[in-house]
Amino acid sequence: MSSSAFSSHYLRCEGRELHYTEWGSAHSDVVIAWHGLARTGRDMDDLAAHLSQRYRVICPDTLGRGLSQWSPLPDDEYCLDFYVRQATALVDQLGLQSFHWVGTSMGGAIGTVAAATTLRGRIRRLVLNDNGPELAAPALERIRSYAGSPAAFDTVSELEQYFRSVYKPYGWLSDAQWRRLTETSVRRLPDGRVTPHYDPAMVRQFITRPNDYLRWAEWDTLSLPVLCLRGADSDLLLPETAEAMRSRGPAAVVVTIADCGHAPALNVPEQFALVERFLAAG
């Protein structure tokens, strides 16, 4: 499906402008597809293009990422609770009463907290892409260290090579997919160099709220169907956590994705099929 299959939109949510792309606008069944910590909604292009054959798919850029506004109050607003408030404002403004949620990493955590609180009963099915209610501390520190001091390069080609290295755990991407990942998440600095397209201050979340991603309390209240896709080599979602997710709270279905770490790129037919089959069941 061509890139012209989506449209681009902006809405003010909790006083801040959020950008999102929309796919399959003619459909009434809706999927919210939310990206990971240092990424943008355009990471969901391949999955959204596939799902848009039967779903309307909304892919937001989180506050401080991509084309969404950067927060002037980073210590207050770069946190799951504020992201959930913005997500709630977004779906309310779009008039969405019932929808599915697919979230990679941070996007899954937003969905989990929302499903337990402000969007309880409105999220029908939840897909967590390498995310759970407890994340490994060493991996969080690894992500915080590179995300808080983003690399900068003279050329976009060098940035692409950097992305190919740091996101190698995503698994297989085609050359065209690596190029798009780079071009949809690049910004130019005042000195002319290029760097990933997000506000480095968003890592303040890990300083001001060190336990923001510890969410067993919310997890244990959930009763909706949950599918967890775990990268086989993930250092963030550990096997014992995934096992606990099978037995606690909503008793998730956990599927291990071979040849991936954190997090599967949701860009190949096998991964499309896992998500599509799960959503179609409800």
N, C-alpha and C positions, 0 to 999 in steps of 0.2 A: 504494500500500500504506500502511496507516495506521501511525502511530507505535507502536501497541500491538503491532506485529509483532515487537518485540525485547524481550529481557530484559536486566537490569542485574546485573553481578556484580563481586566483589572477590576478588583473590588476593594473597597475600604472595609477592613475587618478589625474591630476593636481599635479604631483610630489609625491603623496603618494599612498602606496599600499592598495587597497581595496580587501577584500575577498567577494566572493558571492557563493551561491549554485545555481545550475541549475537543473530544473526538466522538464521532457517532451521535451527533446531536439529535438525530431523528428518533432515537430509541427512548423508551420510557424507563427501562431498567437501568440503574445507575451504579457505576463503580467509581469510588474515590481511590486514586492511586498516588501514594505519598512517598517521596524519595528519602534517601538517607542523609546523614548529618551534614556532610560537606559537599553535597551534590545539588542537583536541580531537578525540577519536574520533567525535564526533557530526557532524563534517564529512562522514563517510562514509555518513550515513544514506541518501541517495538511491541511491548505488551499491549499498549493502548490501541495501536493500529490493528492488532489481531482481535482484541476484545470488541472493538468498535463495530464489528460485523453484527453484533447482537446487543451491545451495551452502549450507553452514553458514558464516556470515561472522562473524569475531571482530574487533571494532574497539576496540583498547585506547586509553586515555588514557596518554600518556607520563608518566613521573615528572615531577612539578612542573606538570602541566597538568590542566585539567578536574577530575575527582573523584579523581584519583590523589594519593597522598601527595606533599608537598613534601620534597625532600631536606634533611636536616640537615647534609649534607656536600657543598655545591654544587660545590666545586672538584674533588672526587673523583668525583662521580656524574653530573653533567650533562655527559655525553660519550658518543660513539657506542659505545665499548667496554662501558660499563656498561649502556646501553640494550640492547645485543645480549645481554648476560648476562641481563638481565631478560626479554627476549623469549624466550630459550631456556628459562628457568625457567617462563615462562607456558605455552609449548606442551608442555613436559614434564609439567607438572601437569594439563594438559588431555588428556594421553595422545595427542597428535597426532604421528604418525610421518611423515606426508607431507602437504604442503599447498602451495597457491599463495600468493604474496605480492603485494599491491598497495600501493605506498607513495608518498605525495605528499611531495616535497621531502625533509626529514629522514627521513620514514618510508621513503623509497626508499633512502637511505643506510644506514639500519639494516638493511634487507633485503639490500643488497649485501654489507655486511660479514658479516652472519650467513650468507649463502649461501656465502661464501668461507671461513668458519671453523666456528663451533659448529653451524650448521645445514646444512652442506654435505651434499648428497644428499637432504635432507629437503624443501627448497624446490624444487618441481618447475618452476614458471614464475614469473618475476619481472616485474612491471609497475612501471616507474619513471615517476612523474608529475612531469615537469619536474625531474628529478634525474639527475646523472651523477657520474662519479668525479673531476670537477674543476668547481668553481663559480667564477664571476667575482667577483674580490675587491671591486670597487665595489658589487656587489649585496649581497654578504655584509655589507659595512659599512653599507649602507642598512638592511638588516633588523636588524642588531645595534643600530643607533641608535634605531630606533622600538621594538623589542622590549624593550630594556634600560630604557627609561623610558616605560612604558605610560601612555597618556592616561587621564584620569579625568574623569567628567562627573556632573552632578547627576541626569540622567535617563537611562533606558534608550534613549529615543528619540534622544537626542544621541549615545549610544554607537553606535547603529545607523547614524547618518549618518557617524560616523567610520569604522566598518567598511566602509560602502559606498565611502568614499573610498580608504582604504588598501588594500582588497582589490579595487579596480576591475579589476586585471589578471586576476582569476579569470574574467572574461568574464560572460556573461549569467547572472543569477540572478533568479528571480521575486521579487515582494515578499514572498511567504510564505517563500521560502528565505532571504532576507536577515533576516527576522524570526527565523527559527529559528536561523540562524547566530549572531545576537546573543544570543538567550535561552539558547542552549546553551554560551555562552562568556563569561558575565558573572559577576562577583562584586562584592559590596558592601564597600567599605572601612569602617574604623571611623568615619570622618567622615560616612558616609552616601552618599558618591559611589559611582559604579559604574566598573569598570575591567575589562579582559580577564582571563579566568580562568586565569592561569598565574603561576608564580613568576618575577619579573623576574631573579632570580639565575641562571636557566637560561642567560642569555647569557654567563656566566662561561666557558662552553665555548670561546668565540672568543678569550678572553684566555689561558686556561690551555693550550689546545690549538689554536693558530692554524691548524694544517694538518689538523684533524680530518676535513675533508671532501675532502681530497686522497687519493683511494683507487684510483689506477691499479694499484698493486701487487696489491690484492685483485681488481680488475676483470679483470686479465690472467690470473688463475687460474680464472675462471669458465667453465663449459661448458654451463650450463643455458640454455633459451630466455629471451630478454629482450625485452620490448616497452618502448620509451621514447616517452612522449607528451610532445612539446615544445611549449609555448606559442609561437606564432609571434613574439610580441613579448617573449619572456622575456629579461630582462637577467641572469638567473642561470645558465641553461644556454645557453651561446653556440653558434651554428651549427657552429663548427669543432670544438667538443667533441663535439657530437652526431654529427658526421661521423666523428670518431675512434672513437666508440663503435660505429659500424657495422663497423669493420675490425679493431678490437682485441678481445682477450678473447673474450667470447661472441658477438661480432658481432651487436649488437642490431638489431632492427627499429625504425626511428625513424619516427614519424608526427607531422607538424606539425599542431597544432590552431589553426585560424584564429581571429582576434578574441579571443585570450587572451594574457596575459603569464605571469607566475609567480603561481600555477600554475592550470591548468584545474581547474574546480570539480568535475568528475566528476558532473555533475548533470543532464545532458541525454541523450536517447536515442542520439545519435550517439556520444557518449563511452562510454555503457554498451555499445553494440554492439562498439566496438573492443576493450574489455576482455574482454567475454564471448566473442567469437570467438577471441581469443588463448588464453584459459584453456581453452576447449572443445577446442582442438587437442591438448591434452596431459593 
